[in-house]
């Protein structure tokens, strides 16, 4: 992505409560992009959320299992968050 995309691209990261998913979310947030982070561990997601907010980026948290039909229906799937709540992202 170019620097002209800064802030205009919404990044959705699943598995973002730890490891590579969290690192990718932090990196995009550091670059000024709003992020949606999703994962199964609410406590770990909250820590990643705090770090991202501290960097000044906007973030939305979705707790659940993307592989579970109960957690990943069209109204709950992380990729739909930006479509439903773009003005409230933050």
ZIWO-V825048 format. One record per residue. N is the residue number from 0. RES is the residue in three letters. SS is DSSP state (helix for helix, strand for strand, loop for the rest). OMEGA is omega in radians with two decimals (none if undefined). BURIAL is I if it has 9 or more other C-alpha atoms within 8 Angstrom, else O. Layout:
N/RES/SS/OMEGA/BURIAL ; N/RES/SS/OMEGA/BURIAL
This chain:
0/UNK/loop/3.13/O ; 1/UNK/loop/3.14/O ; 2/UNK/helix/3.11/O ; 3/UNK/helix/3.09/O ; 4/UNK/helix/-3.05/O ; 5/UNK/loop/3.09/I ; 6/UNK/loop/-3.10/O ; 7/UNK/loop/-3.12/O ; 8/UNK/loop/3.08/O ; 9/UNK/loop/-3.12/I ; 10/UNK/strand/3.10/I ; 11/UNK/strand/3.13/I ; 12/UNK/strand/3.06/I ; 13/UNK/strand/-3.04/I ; 14/UNK/loop/-2.99/I ; 15/UNK/loop/3.14/I ; 16/UNK/loop/3.14/I ; 17/UNK/loop/3.00/I ; 18/UNK/helix/-3.06/O ; 19/UNK/helix/3.13/O ; 20/UNK/helix/3.12/I ; 21/UNK/helix/-3.13/I ; 22/UNK/helix/3.13/I ; 23/UNK/helix/3.12/I ; 24/UNK/helix/3.13/I ; 25/UNK/helix/-3.09/I ; 26/UNK/helix/3.12/O ; 27/UNK/helix/3.11/I ; 28/UNK/helix/3.11/I ; 29/UNK/helix/3.10/I ; 30/UNK/loop/3.07/O ; 31/UNK/loop/-3.13/I ; 32/UNK/loop/3.01/I ; 33/UNK/loop/-3.09/I ; 34/UNK/strand/2.94/I ; 35/UNK/strand/3.12/I ; 36/UNK/strand/-3.11/I ; 37/UNK/strand/3.10/I ; 38/UNK/strand/-3.08/I ; 39/UNK/loop/-3.04/I ; 40/UNK/loop/-3.07/I ; 41/UNK/helix/-3.11/I ; 42/UNK/helix/3.13/O ; 43/UNK/helix/3.09/I ; 44/UNK/helix/3.14/I ; 45/UNK/helix/3.11/I ; 46/UNK/helix/3.11/O ; 47/UNK/helix/3.10/I ; 48/UNK/helix/-3.14/I ; 49/UNK/helix/3.13/O ; 50/UNK/helix/-3.12/I ; 51/UNK/helix/3.11/I ; 52/UNK/helix/3.14/I ; 53/UNK/helix/3.12/O ; 54/UNK/loop/3.12/O ; 55/UNK/loop/-3.12/O ; 56/UNK/loop/3.08/I ; 57/UNK/loop/-3.09/I ; 58/UNK/strand/2.99/I ; 59/UNK/strand/-3.12/I ; 60/UNK/strand/3.04/I ; 61/UNK/strand/3.13/I ; 62/UNK/strand/3.11/I ; 63/UNK/loop/-3.11/I ; 64/UNK/loop/-3.10/I ; 65/UNK/loop/3.13/I ; 66/UNK/loop/-3.10/O ; 67/UNK/loop/3.11/O ; 68/UNK/loop/-3.14/O ; 69/UNK/loop/-3.09/O ; 70/UNK/loop/-2.98/I ; 71/UNK/loop/3.05/I ; 72/UNK/loop/-3.06/O ; 73/UNK/loop/3.13/O ; 74/UNK/loop/-3.08/O ; 75/UNK/loop/-3.03/I ; 76/UNK/loop/-3.11/I ; 77/UNK/helix/-3.09/I ; 78/UNK/helix/-3.14/O ; 79/UNK/helix/-3.08/I ; 80/UNK/helix/-3.12/I ; 81/UNK/helix/3.12/I ; 82/UNK/helix/-3.08/O ; 83/UNK/helix/-3.01/O ; 84/UNK/loop/-3.06/O ; 85/UNK/helix/-3.10/O ; 86/UNK/helix/-3.10/O ; 87/UNK/helix/-3.14/O ; 88/UNK/loop/3.13/I ; 89/UNK/loop/none/O
